[in-house]
């Protein structure tokens, strides 16, 4: 959050983040999408192209 508040563009890698169960994981990603770009690893690599 500090990076975001400091004006940085934040990208969350959904492939390497986890939670206690699948439903909690999906809820967390949904919440993070409100502020950050949430992408899969291959999408991040492709965007760096």
Residue pairs with C-beta under 8 A, 6 or more apart in sequence:
3 10
4 10
4 35
4 36
9 37
10 35
10 36
10 37
11 36
11 37
11 38
11 39
11 44
12 29
12 32
12 36
12 37
12 38
12 39
13 39
13 40
13 41
13 44
14 29
14 38
14 39
14 40
15 40
15 41
16 41
17 25
17 28
17 29
18 25
19 25
19 27
19 28
29 38
32 38
39 47
